[in-house]
């Protein structure tokens, strides 16, 4: 399969999974289940990651900036780095590793055990029944997780800057509050929505077309995670090129 045909198949799969008639009564509960599975299930890992993102951001930024620019620049740099880049990207990595793999494994197992064929025999659209709730659930859960990550990471950075790096709170607060831009927060959340779409579609896509028994499911899981990460990097670069030059 050439790259062009693979991209076309991926896009067609996404269109079939989203642009189909669906009823809230039938799909809503499955979407809520996915929100809890992805959102609540990922919280412990996201919390752990966010704390250390904040610690590392404060220390590395302080090392590069303190002594060369006023101390309030530390607050500006921490805020923008976490809101624009670290919050959305690192959270997407966690969800890709945890949820894209789970989606590929679940749907791939259904494919190789012919459960998807059984759904089609019962006139149940597998795109609506399996893929749509996972995609919608990820689209809702990931931005919420990103906000949580950013909040915890910024608090962690503030505490590290004050108590470990001895940066005065007034200087740090001035940089955080007076130079805050809503566009930074909104831009990070928009990135999170696209990351969510890429992650969920990758997990569902490779699971849906899995073949070859248990070995094929294992390959589908690996491909789903690797593809998700590559697409996250690629979209992050395109976003930076378009909006932050």
Backbone bond lengths (Angstrom), bond angles and torsions (degrees), N, CA, C in turn:
res aa  C-N    CA-C-N  psi(-1)  N-CA   C-N-CA  omega(-1)  CA-C   N-CA-C  phi
1 X - - - 1.460 - - 1.533 109.60 -
2 X 1.332 116.67 126.58 1.460 120.30 179.30 1.526 109.84 -75.54
3 X 1.340 114.47 164.78 1.461 119.87 179.76 1.522 110.82 -61.12
4 X 1.340 116.71 -41.33 1.463 120.66 -178.26 1.526 111.51 -63.43
5 X 1.333 116.01 -44.10 1.466 119.08 179.84 1.524 111.18 -67.91
6 X 1.347 116.89 -34.53 1.465 120.34 177.66 1.522 110.83 -65.28
7 X 1.337 116.38 -42.34 1.472 120.60 177.82 1.519 110.01 -63.66
8 X 1.328 116.96 -42.20 1.459 120.72 178.27 1.517 112.11 -62.50
9 X 1.329 116.92 -43.13 1.460 120.76 178.87 1.527 111.09 -64.53
10 X 1.335 115.64 -39.98 1.465 120.92 178.26 1.528 110.58 -62.80
11 X 1.344 116.75 -45.25 1.459 120.90 179.47 1.520 112.20 -65.51
12 X 1.334 117.00 -39.81 1.461 120.63 178.14 1.520 111.07 -65.19
13 X 1.323 116.15 -39.98 1.463 120.49 177.75 1.525 110.70 -61.85
14 X 1.339 116.87 -43.03 1.469 120.80 178.55 1.522 110.62 -62.56
15 X 1.330 117.10 -43.72 1.465 120.58 179.82 1.526 111.25 -62.87
16 X 1.319 117.03 -43.01 1.463 120.61 179.35 1.529 112.02 -65.48
17 X 1.330 116.62 -29.80 1.463 120.76 -177.39 1.522 112.48 -80.91
18 X 1.331 117.37 -27.13 1.470 120.55 -174.89 1.519 111.91 -105.45
19 X 1.329 117.08 -49.00 1.465 120.98 -173.36 1.521 110.79 -88.29
20 X 1.329 114.95 62.03 1.453 121.69 177.89 1.522 108.37 -132.64
21 X 1.320 117.36 152.10 1.468 118.57 176.98 1.529 110.25 -63.24
22 X 1.317 116.92 133.18 1.465 119.81 176.77 1.518 109.29 -147.52
23 X 1.318 114.72 149.07 1.448 121.92 -177.64 1.526 109.43 -107.77
24 X 1.341 114.75 132.80 1.462 119.90 -179.14 1.521 111.35 -57.55
25 X 1.309 116.48 -36.28 1.458 120.51 -177.35 1.526 111.39 -63.59
26 X 1.326 116.12 -36.17 1.460 120.50 -177.55 1.525 112.80 -86.87
27 X 1.322 115.37 -34.25 1.468 119.58 -173.58 1.521 113.12 -97.79
28 X 1.343 117.11 -27.38 1.458 120.97 -172.89 1.510 114.51 -55.35
29 X 1.346 117.30 -45.49 1.470 120.09 -177.93 1.527 110.91 -64.76
30 X 1.307 117.31 -39.42 1.463 120.57 179.61 1.530 110.78 -67.79
31 X 1.328 116.85 -34.63 1.466 119.80 175.80 1.524 110.43 -65.26
32 X 1.322 116.98 -44.11 1.474 120.84 178.82 1.524 110.57 -62.30
33 X 1.331 116.81 -40.30 1.472 119.86 176.99 1.525 111.16 -59.67
34 X 1.331 116.54 -41.01 1.463 120.73 179.73 1.525 111.63 -69.54
35 X 1.327 117.31 -36.45 1.468 120.36 177.07 1.523 110.15 -60.15
36 X 1.334 116.33 -45.88 1.466 119.65 178.94 1.529 111.25 -67.63
37 X 1.329 116.67 -40.67 1.459 119.84 -179.39 1.522 111.54 -63.53
38 X 1.327 116.43 -45.28 1.466 120.64 -177.92 1.518 111.32 -78.91
39 X 1.342 116.62 -46.31 1.462 120.73 -175.48 1.517 113.35 -73.02
40 X 1.335 117.17 -61.54 1.460 121.24 -178.38 1.521 110.69 -66.21
41 X 1.325 116.98 -39.03 1.456 120.20 -179.66 1.515 113.80 -63.95
42 X 1.328 116.55 -29.35 1.466 120.63 -177.94 1.535 113.02 -90.34
43 X 1.342 117.56 -10.47 1.468 120.65 -173.58 1.530 114.18 -56.31
44 X 1.349 120.08 -47.28 1.477 118.19 -178.99 1.527 113.11 -58.14
45 X 1.331 116.58 -44.68 1.465 120.10 179.63 1.521 110.94 -66.64
46 X 1.334 116.76 -40.19 1.465 120.95 -179.82 1.525 110.33 -65.71
47 X 1.320 117.68 -41.84 1.466 121.57 178.39 1.523 110.78 -60.67
48 X 1.312 116.71 -48.83 1.468 121.41 179.54 1.527 110.66 -59.57
49 X 1.343 116.27 -45.66 1.459 121.35 -179.75 1.523 111.27 -64.13
50 X 1.343 117.33 -43.28 1.461 121.32 -176.21 1.520 111.77 -63.26
51 X 1.323 117.17 -39.95 1.465 120.61 179.30 1.528 110.45 -59.30
52 X 1.315 116.37 -46.88 1.462 119.00 -176.39 1.528 112.05 -77.41
53 X 1.333 117.69 -26.74 1.460 119.52 171.48 1.520 109.88 -61.82
54 X 1.346 116.86 -44.29 1.462 120.80 178.24 1.521 112.19 -63.45
55 X 1.318 116.98 -45.01 1.469 120.97 179.44 1.531 110.62 -59.94
56 X 1.327 115.63 -49.40 1.469 119.86 -176.54 1.526 111.64 -67.43
57 X 1.329 117.23 -40.24 1.462 120.68 -179.97 1.516 111.24 -60.93
58 X 1.332 116.79 -45.10 1.466 120.60 -179.48 1.523 111.26 -62.94
59 X 1.307 117.42 -45.86 1.470 121.03 -176.22 1.522 111.23 -68.62
60 X 1.332 116.69 -46.96 1.467 119.68 -178.26 1.533 111.10 -66.86
61 X 1.319 117.29 -41.19 1.461 120.04 179.39 1.515 111.20 -66.27
62 X 1.321 116.57 -41.01 1.464 120.44 177.56 1.529 111.00 -61.41
63 X 1.324 116.23 -41.97 1.474 120.58 -179.63 1.530 111.13 -60.68
64 X 1.320 116.99 -37.34 1.459 120.52 -176.43 1.528 113.61 -84.14
65 X 1.351 117.99 -24.43 1.460 119.91 -168.94 1.529 114.36 -113.17
66 X 1.335 117.95 -38.02 1.456 119.46 -174.24 1.530 110.01 -64.38
67 X 1.300 115.71 130.24 1.461 121.08 -178.17 1.504 113.11 100.31
68 X 1.325 116.49 -15.50 1.469 120.08 179.66 1.528 111.83 -113.60
69 X 1.336 117.34 -27.04 1.463 122.31 179.20 1.525 108.30 -136.10
70 X 1.335 118.62 163.36 1.469 120.18 176.46 1.526 111.67 -56.31
71 X 1.340 116.08 151.14 1.455 120.84 -172.63 1.520 113.39 -65.46
72 X 1.335 117.92 -24.54 1.465 118.16 -178.71 1.525 111.44 -68.46
73 X 1.354 117.74 -16.67 1.457 120.47 175.81 1.534 111.12 -63.92
74 X 1.334 116.52 -24.69 1.457 119.58 177.22 1.531 110.11 -61.81
75 X 1.332 117.15 -42.82 1.458 120.59 177.85 1.517 112.23 -63.36
76 X 1.337 116.59 -40.77 1.472 120.35 178.64 1.530 110.40 -61.92
77 X 1.332 115.12 -47.59 1.472 119.46 -176.68 1.524 111.80 -65.12
78 X 1.328 116.85 -42.90 1.468 120.32 179.20 1.519 110.41 -60.28
79 X 1.331 116.49 -47.79 1.461 120.66 -177.98 1.517 111.47 -59.89
80 X 1.306 117.48 -49.07 1.465 120.12 -174.81 1.527 112.07 -71.85
81 X 1.311 117.22 -38.93 1.461 119.60 179.53 1.522 111.42 -63.10
82 X 1.331 116.40 -42.07 1.468 119.99 -177.86 1.520 111.11 -74.45
83 X 1.328 117.65 -43.89 1.461 120.52 -176.52 1.523 112.59 -70.01
84 X 1.324 116.62 -40.58 1.459 120.14 -174.52 1.522 112.19 -85.48
85 X 1.328 117.18 -41.44 1.465 120.13 -168.08 1.525 113.87 -117.86
86 X 1.318 117.22 -64.21 1.457 119.67 -169.34 1.529 112.99 -64.25
87 X 1.330 117.37 -43.20 1.455 119.98 -178.74 1.519 112.92 -59.57
88 X 1.335 118.84 -58.23 1.470 119.80 -179.36 1.535 114.15 -64.37
89 X 1.331 117.14 -43.29 1.467 119.83 -172.85 1.526 111.09 -71.88
90 X 1.325 118.29 -48.40 1.458 120.03 -177.88 1.525 111.57 -66.48
91 X 1.322 116.88 -37.32 1.464 119.20 177.05 1.525 110.58 -65.59
92 X 1.321 116.59 -39.86 1.460 120.34 176.87 1.529 111.02 -62.15
93 X 1.326 117.46 -37.89 1.468 120.42 176.89 1.526 110.94 -60.06
94 X 1.334 116.37 -45.04 1.460 120.68 -179.50 1.523 110.69 -62.07
95 X 1.328 116.55 -46.93 1.462 120.62 -178.38 1.529 110.92 -67.81
96 X 1.322 117.10 -37.16 1.470 119.87 177.73 1.521 110.86 -63.13
97 X 1.331 116.47 -45.28 1.458 119.56 -179.48 1.510 113.02 -66.12
98 X 1.330 115.99 -35.21 1.461 119.64 -175.63 1.529 112.50 -90.99
99 X 1.327 117.31 -48.08 1.466 120.50 -169.79 1.527 113.60 -91.88
100 X 1.328 117.90 -39.16 1.468 118.52 178.38 1.523 110.10 -61.87
101 X 1.321 116.50 -39.93 1.466 120.07 178.56 1.527 110.91 -65.33
102 X 1.343 116.36 -41.56 1.467 119.99 179.80 1.520 111.27 -64.43
103 X 1.347 116.63 -42.47 1.470 119.77 179.09 1.521 110.85 -62.28
104 X 1.323 116.45 -45.97 1.463 119.83 -179.24 1.525 110.83 -63.14
105 X 1.330 117.35 -39.41 1.462 120.66 -179.62 1.526 111.44 -67.58
106 X 1.344 116.10 -44.94 1.466 119.72 -178.03 1.528 111.48 -65.47
107 X 1.335 116.02 -51.29 1.464 119.39 -177.27 1.526 110.56 -70.78
108 X 1.326 117.00 -37.08 1.460 120.05 177.89 1.515 112.25 -62.57
109 X 1.327 116.99 -40.19 1.467 120.55 176.60 1.518 111.06 -63.75
110 X 1.336 116.06 -39.63 1.464 119.60 176.88 1.528 111.09 -64.24
111 X 1.336 116.50 -35.64 1.459 119.85 -179.42 1.533 110.76 -68.34
112 X 1.322 117.68 -49.59 1.471 119.54 -174.95 1.522 111.90 -72.90
113 X 1.328 118.03 -21.13 1.469 120.29 175.86 1.525 111.89 -95.56
114 X 1.339 116.63 9.94 1.464 124.43 173.94 1.530 113.33 65.85
115 X 1.321 117.71 21.44 1.468 120.15 175.92 1.528 111.17 -71.24
116 X 1.343 117.07 -33.04 1.469 119.61 177.37 1.525 110.18 -67.12
117 X 1.324 116.57 -38.48 1.471 120.12 175.39 1.525 110.43 -61.78
118 X 1.328 116.07 -37.90 1.465 119.98 178.90 1.531 110.93 -65.29
119 X 1.358 116.69 -38.59 1.464 119.84 176.55 1.521 111.00 -60.80
120 X 1.321 116.40 -43.26 1.462 120.34 179.54 1.523 111.07 -65.27
121 X 1.334 117.26 -36.51 1.461 120.79 177.76 1.531 111.48 -64.62
122 X 1.341 116.14 -29.56 1.474 120.70 178.69 1.522 111.73 -90.28
123 X 1.338 116.73 12.80 1.471 122.83 178.48 1.520 112.38 63.07
124 X 1.338 116.99 31.23 1.464 122.44 175.05 1.525 107.57 -102.11
125 X 1.308 116.40 123.04 1.462 120.89 -179.36 1.529 109.40 -69.93
126 X 1.338 119.49 112.31 1.467 120.20 -177.53 1.520 113.10 -67.30
127 X 1.326 117.13 -26.73 1.463 119.62 177.55 1.531 110.03 -64.88
128 X 1.336 116.01 -42.20 1.459 119.78 179.70 1.528 111.12 -75.32
129 X 1.314 116.56 -39.71 1.460 120.90 -173.92 1.525 112.60 -75.43
130 X 1.331 117.59 -38.24 1.468 121.37 -174.64 1.525 113.60 -102.47
131 X 1.324 116.70 -45.62 1.460 119.99 -170.17 1.521 113.42 -86.58
132 X 1.330 116.81 -46.79 1.465 120.63 -175.22 1.532 113.05 -56.85
133 X 1.337 120.57 -47.50 1.470 118.93 179.58 1.522 113.25 -62.02
134 X 1.323 117.26 -35.69 1.471 120.52 179.98 1.529 111.04 -69.77
135 X 1.325 116.51 -39.83 1.461 119.78 179.84 1.525 110.39 -68.49
136 X 1.343 117.22 -47.34 1.465 120.16 179.43 1.530 111.23 -64.62
137 X 1.323 116.82 -40.52 1.460 120.10 179.18 1.517 112.01 -61.77
138 X 1.335 116.92 -40.96 1.468 120.45 178.35 1.521 111.37 -68.61
139 X 1.337 116.50 -38.27 1.469 120.58 178.58 1.534 111.74 -62.01
140 X 1.316 117.45 -31.07 1.464 120.87 178.67 1.526 111.29 -85.95
141 X 1.331 116.84 -42.77 1.466 120.72 -172.33 1.526 113.17 -72.97
142 X 1.335 117.53 -40.83 1.462 119.44 -173.59 1.530 113.36 -64.18
143 X 1.354 121.11 -46.58 1.469 118.92 176.50 1.531 113.24 -58.86
144 X 1.344 116.94 -36.76 1.468 119.59 177.23 1.522 110.40 -64.26
145 X 1.323 116.48 -42.62 1.465 120.29 177.18 1.526 111.41 -63.51
146 X 1.326 116.63 -36.44 1.465 120.47 179.04 1.529 110.53 -63.95
147 X 1.330 117.33 -43.87 1.471 120.40 177.19 1.524 110.36 -60.37
148 X 1.316 116.76 -43.09 1.466 121.62 177.99 1.528 110.55 -61.51
149 X 1.327 116.54 -45.23 1.461 121.19 178.46 1.519 111.36 -59.51
150 X 1.323 116.49 -46.89 1.463 120.68 -177.69 1.528 111.34 -63.61
151 X 1.327 116.77 -41.33 1.452 120.59 179.44 1.523 111.18 -62.75
152 X 1.332 116.85 -49.54 1.473 120.90 -179.15 1.526 110.73 -65.47
153 X 1.336 117.26 -41.20 1.464 120.49 -178.62 1.524 111.41 -65.25
154 X 1.330 117.69 -40.35 1.465 120.33 179.49 1.527 110.76 -68.05
155 X 1.341 117.28 -41.86 1.472 119.97 176.64 1.522 110.31 -61.16
156 X 1.326 116.47 -43.63 1.465 120.86 178.39 1.527 111.09 -61.74
157 X 1.333 116.71 -41.04 1.465 120.84 178.62 1.529 111.34 -65.04
158 X 1.329 116.46 -41.55 1.472 120.25 179.62 1.529 110.71 -62.15
159 X 1.325 116.63 -48.14 1.467 120.37 -179.10 1.524 111.31 -63.03
160 X 1.335 115.77 -40.40 1.473 119.42 178.30 1.521 110.95 -64.70
161 X 1.327 117.21 -43.09 1.466 121.17 -178.59 1.531 111.45 -64.12
162 X 1.331 116.12 -40.08 1.471 119.68 -176.27 1.518 111.76 -76.01
163 X 1.324 116.91 -49.98 1.467 120.39 -169.72 1.525 113.55 -91.82
164 X 1.309 118.04 -25.26 1.470 119.63 -178.81 1.518 112.04 -103.44
165 X 1.341 116.59 -40.73 1.459 120.73 -176.86 1.526 112.82 -96.24
166 X 1.335 116.69 -8.23 1.476 123.07 176.03 1.535 112.31 61.89
167 X 1.318 116.51 37.71 1.462 120.94 175.07 1.535 107.46 -86.34
168 X 1.319 119.27 128.16 1.474 120.91 -179.81 1.527 111.58 -58.55
169 X 1.328 115.88 137.78 1.468 120.23 -178.59 1.525 111.51 -61.18
170 X 1.330 117.38 -35.91 1.473 119.85 -178.89 1.531 110.92 -61.85
171 X 1.323 116.75 -42.18 1.467 119.91 178.26 1.530 110.91 -65.55
172 X 1.319 114.97 -45.87 1.469 119.61 -178.43 1.526 110.71 -64.02
173 X 1.313 116.70 -44.10 1.460 121.80 -179.24 1.529 111.42 -63.62
174 X 1.339 116.62 -37.84 1.464 120.43 178.46 1.527 110.27 -61.01
175 X 1.322 116.43 -45.00 1.460 119.64 179.77 1.514 112.72 -66.61
176 X 1.340 116.68 -38.81 1.459 120.67 -178.30 1.530 112.54 -70.67
177 X 1.327 116.21 -45.13 1.468 120.76 -171.50 1.524 112.17 -85.18
178 X 1.331 116.39 -50.75 1.461 120.05 -171.17 1.529 113.25 -76.61
179 X 1.317 117.36 -16.40 1.464 119.72 179.34 1.526 111.50 -114.73
180 X 1.334 115.78 14.47 1.464 119.38 175.74 1.521 109.95 -69.98
181 X 1.326 115.59 135.84 1.464 121.59 177.13 1.521 108.82 -122.17
182 X 1.325 115.31 127.63 1.466 119.15 179.87 1.529 110.63 -62.05
183 X 1.317 117.68 -30.63 1.463 120.78 179.42 1.528 112.12 -61.28
184 X 1.334 117.19 -31.26 1.460 120.11 177.44 1.524 110.59 -64.86
185 X 1.326 116.40 -45.82 1.465 120.73 178.25 1.520 110.90 -65.27
186 X 1.336 116.81 -46.69 1.467 120.64 -178.68 1.527 111.13 -63.74
187 X 1.342 116.39 -40.19 1.459 119.53 179.39 1.514 112.16 -62.29
188 X 1.343 116.70 -40.27 1.461 120.13 177.84 1.517 112.10 -64.73
189 X 1.321 117.36 -38.02 1.461 120.77 -179.82 1.535 111.53 -71.75
190 X 1.319 116.66 -35.38 1.463 119.39 175.50 1.531 110.09 -64.41
191 X 1.329 116.67 -41.85 1.461 120.09 175.18 1.521 110.73 -59.38
192 X 1.337 116.34 -40.88 1.464 120.44 -179.48 1.529 111.37 -61.24
193 X 1.340 117.26 -38.01 1.459 120.37 178.62 1.527 111.09 -63.55
194 X 1.319 116.89 -44.05 1.461 119.78 178.79 1.526 111.18 -67.94
195 X 1.336 116.74 -39.64 1.458 119.68 176.55 1.531 110.34 -60.22
196 X 1.332 116.63 -42.50 1.463 120.95 -179.80 1.525 110.87 -61.10
197 X 1.328 116.28 -43.30 1.464 120.47 179.31 1.526 111.21 -62.31
198 X 1.328 116.88 -42.18 1.463 121.33 -179.54 1.527 111.23 -67.94
199 X 1.327 117.09 -42.08 1.465 121.27 -178.36 1.521 110.93 -64.57
200 X 1.338 116.16 -51.92 1.461 119.70 -176.39 1.525 111.60 -65.35
201 X 1.327 116.65 -41.25 1.465 119.46 -179.33 1.524 110.96 -65.71
202 X 1.337 117.10 -39.12 1.470 120.05 178.09 1.523 111.07 -63.04
203 X 1.345 116.77 -46.92 1.460 120.06 -179.83 1.516 112.29 -60.87
204 X 1.335 116.71 -45.71 1.464 120.68 -179.75 1.527 111.58 -69.11
205 X 1.322 116.80 -40.65 1.472 121.30 -175.72 1.530 111.33 -61.84
206 X 1.322 116.93 -51.98 1.467 119.07 -175.87 1.523 111.44 -71.41
207 X 1.337 117.20 -30.88 1.456 118.54 173.97 1.514 112.10 -68.75
208 X 1.325 116.66 -39.64 1.465 122.25 -176.28 1.525 111.18 -64.48
209 X 1.323 117.16 -33.63 1.466 120.55 -177.61 1.529 112.35 -106.18
210 X 1.334 116.78 21.63 1.466 120.40 177.31 1.523 110.24 -68.93
211 X 1.315 115.22 150.74 1.466 120.56 177.02 1.523 108.58 -156.31
212 X 1.331 115.81 161.08 1.451 118.73 175.21 1.511 114.78 92.79
213 X 1.320 117.45 26.72 1.459 120.43 174.53 1.522 113.72 70.94
214 X 1.336 115.55 -151.22 1.462 121.05 -175.47 1.526 111.81 -61.92
215 X 1.319 116.93 -37.55 1.464 120.27 179.07 1.522 110.58 -64.14
216 X 1.322 116.90 -39.31 1.451 120.98 178.82 1.517 111.97 -66.32
217 X 1.326 117.01 -37.04 1.459 120.41 176.80 1.525 110.18 -64.86
218 X 1.330 116.22 -41.06 1.467 119.77 177.45 1.515 112.15 -60.75
219 X 1.328 116.48 -41.94 1.469 120.63 177.21 1.523 111.03 -64.75
220 X 1.326 116.66 -39.21 1.468 120.28 179.58 1.518 110.88 -63.14
221 X 1.324 117.12 -41.38 1.468 121.23 178.54 1.522 110.44 -61.92
222 X 1.326 116.66 -46.55 1.469 120.83 -179.98 1.517 110.97 -61.90
223 X 1.321 117.02 -45.77 1.463 120.94 -179.41 1.524 111.60 -64.51
224 X 1.324 116.78 -37.55 1.464 120.09 -179.67 1.526 111.01 -63.14
225 X 1.330 117.02 -45.58 1.469 120.49 -178.74 1.520 110.79 -68.56
226 X 1.323 117.15 -46.83 1.468 120.93 -178.94 1.525 110.96 -61.84
227 X 1.330 116.91 -45.41 1.468 120.70 179.43 1.523 111.09 -63.00
228 X 1.331 116.89 -41.74 1.468 120.59 178.15 1.519 110.78 -57.84
229 X 1.321 117.13 -47.29 1.464 120.54 -177.92 1.523 111.57 -65.75
230 X 1.330 116.96 -41.43 1.468 120.34 178.41 1.527 110.37 -62.26
231 X 1.334 116.94 -44.28 1.462 120.64 -179.75 1.526 111.85 -66.23
232 X 1.324 117.09 -35.20 1.469 120.61 176.68 1.530 109.89 -62.91
233 X 1.326 116.73 -47.42 1.464 120.48 178.24 1.524 110.93 -60.65
234 X 1.340 116.51 -44.84 1.462 120.54 -176.94 1.523 111.22 -64.65
235 X 1.338 117.09 -46.51 1.459 119.35 -179.48 1.519 111.05 -67.12
236 X 1.328 117.55 -35.52 1.464 120.40 178.65 1.524 110.50 -62.55
237 X 1.323 116.61 -40.38 1.465 120.30 177.15 1.521 111.27 -65.25
238 X 1.342 116.72 -45.73 1.468 120.12 -179.98 1.522 110.58 -61.60
239 X 1.326 116.87 -41.82 1.459 121.05 178.76 1.529 111.22 -61.79
240 X 1.329 116.78 -44.18 1.459 120.84 178.60 1.526 111.28 -63.70
241 X 1.324 116.39 -40.09 1.461 121.61 -179.32 1.522 111.75 -64.67
242 X 1.336 115.81 -38.07 1.460 120.17 -176.51 1.518 113.85 -80.85
243 X 1.339 117.44 -36.64 1.465 120.08 -168.59 1.520 115.52 -115.45
244 X 1.327 119.68 -12.48 1.445 119.65 -173.41 1.524 113.11 -127.04
245 X 1.316 117.79 20.73 1.472 119.68 176.43 1.516 109.37 -77.30
